[in-house]
Amino acid sequence: MKSKGNRSIAAVTVLALAWLVTPAPAVAQNAYITNQGVYPNFSNNVTVIDTTTNNVVATIDVGLAPVGVAVTPDGRKVYVANRAVSGTVSVIDTATNTVSATIAVGSNPVGVAVTPDGSKVYVASQGRHSTVSVLDTATNTVSTTIDVNPTPFGVAVTPDGSKVYVANEAVNGTVSVIDTATNAVSATVAVGRHPVGVAVKPDSPSALPSRRTAARSMLPT
């Protein structure tokens, strides 16, 4: 009896180990590419690529001249900034790869960033008023609009979600720092000419704006 019991335990152990080492089925992940086009032939679609096969699996119609794009942390929604004068943000449902909402924002929106908790989206609009729209992802509505320096472009959120860095693409380049608790500009930092992109290191208290010159600025967060 003891021998049979040991054999049964061994068999169960082998089956458990086999289950553990069996590769889990691959989960499809998609990349979303905005196709802006060129004046006067602006495009209005987003290409979806399956990253497992590198094949195009869908093309989604959005607003005119899509530029910035960001995915929520849970992967359920994609926010696309459409750079037309009548600026909009298209919200894509990743389960169906269709547009589930269209949100009116400032003129000529470009940069888009989602907070780490997925509750807010910050959209930089380069139009005459130079604003950042804050979107509530639960309702897909604009909760507030923040004035920043001229021609905001790149947007990045710190890993703890407490600050947003906005690169303002003017000759006298600046970066606007937004406090997400108040949605107000807490600091303005002078950088190089025409800053465009912004990235925040996950393991360092620094933000690095990129621009069309060779020099670089490291900003303490």
Secondary structure as UniProt FT lines:
FT   HELIX           2..21
FT   STRAND          30..38
FT   TURN            39..40
FT   STRAND          41..50
FT   TURN            51..54
FT   STRAND          55..61
FT   STRAND          66..71
FT   TURN            73..74
FT   STRAND          77..82
FT   STRAND          88..93
FT   TURN            94..97
FT   STRAND          98..104
FT   STRAND          109..114
FT   TURN            116..117
FT   STRAND          120..125
FT   TURN            128..129
FT   STRAND          131..136
FT   TURN            137..140
FT   STRAND          141..147
FT   STRAND          152..157
FT   TURN            159..160
FT   STRAND          163..168
FT   STRAND          174..179
FT   TURN            180..183
FT   STRAND          184..190
FT   STRAND          195..200
FT   TURN            202..203
FT   STRAND          206..211
FT   STRAND          219..220
//
